[in-house]
Amino acid sequence: MKNRITRSSTNRMLAGVCGGLGEYFGIDSTWIRLLFIFLTPLTYFLTILVYVVCVFSFPETRNIQETDFRRKYRRPKASKKYY
């Protein structure tokens, strides 16, 4: 299965777009954030529009841990009483 660009759920400042791009391209997300900041005044704030479009078009990565709630929250069995 091909890797997809997703918004990061752990490496995020606003919405996780730069963190997701950093995970996809294999570079530190700080460089992508600095690139966005540097390009914003040079592109007449077009990068803000690109960021908002990315927020709504990239799905968010969900980090769901599998747990067995039955085993974890099971009440201990009562000992049998022999009268």
VENVEN-V401918 format. One record per residue. N is the residue number from 0. RES is the residue in one letter. SS is DSSP state (helix for helix, strand for strand, loop for the rest). PHI is phi in whole degrees, 0 to 359 (none if undefined). NEAR is the number of other C-alpha atoms within 10 Angstrom. Layout:
BEGIN
N_RES_SS_PHI_NEAR + N_RES_SS_PHI_NEAR
END
This chain:
BEGIN
0_M_loop_none_3 + 1_K_loop_283_4 + 2_N_loop_291_6 + 3_R_loop_247_12 + 4_I_loop_282_19 + 5_T_loop_229_22 + 6_R_strand_279_27 + 7_S_loop_283_24 + 8_S_loop_262_16 + 9_T_loop_248_12 + 10_N_loop_258_16 + 11_R_loop_220_14 + 12_M_loop_249_12 + 13_L_loop_251_9 + 14_A_loop_236_18 + 15_G_loop_90_22 + 16_V_helix_292_28 + 17_C_helix_294_28 + 18_G_helix_295_24 + 19_G_helix_292_25 + 20_L_helix_295_20 + 21_G_helix_295_21 + 22_E_helix_293_17 + 23_Y_helix_291_15 + 24_F_helix_271_10 + 25_G_loop_78_9 + 26_I_loop_236_12 + 27_D_loop_291_13 + 28_S_helix_291_20 + 29_T_helix_297_12 + 30_W_helix_295_12 + 31_I_helix_291_16 + 32_R_helix_297_17 + 33_L_helix_296_12 + 34_L_helix_295_13 + 35_F_helix_300_18 + 36_I_helix_295_14 + 37_F_helix_292_12 + 38_L_helix_279_15 + 39_T_helix_301_15 + 40_P_helix_288_12 + 41_L_helix_284_10 + 42_T_loop_253_10 + 43_Y_loop_56_9 + 44_F_loop_63_13 + 45_L_helix_290_13 + 46_T_helix_294_18 + 47_I_helix_293_16 + 48_L_helix_295_11 + 49_V_helix_298_11 + 50_Y_helix_297_15 + 51_V_helix_294_12 + 52_V_helix_296_11 + 53_C_helix_295_18 + 54_V_helix_300_18 + 55_F_helix_273_12 + 56_S_helix_260_12 + 57_F_loop_271_16 + 58_P_loop_286_15 + 59_E_strand_271_17 + 60_T_loop_287_15 + 61_R_loop_255_11 + 62_N_loop_256_9 + 63_I_loop_254_6 + 64_Q_loop_269_6 + 65_E_loop_276_6 + 66_T_loop_228_8 + 67_D_loop_255_8 + 68_F_helix_292_8 + 69_R_helix_296_8 + 70_R_helix_286_8 + 71_K_helix_287_8 + 72_Y_loop_250_8 + 73_R_loop_283_8 + 74_R_loop_286_8 + 75_P_loop_294_6 + 76_K_loop_290_6 + 77_A_loop_285_6 + 78_S_loop_288_6 + 79_K_loop_286_6 + 80_K_loop_257_5 + 81_Y_loop_254_4 + 82_Y_loop_262_3
END
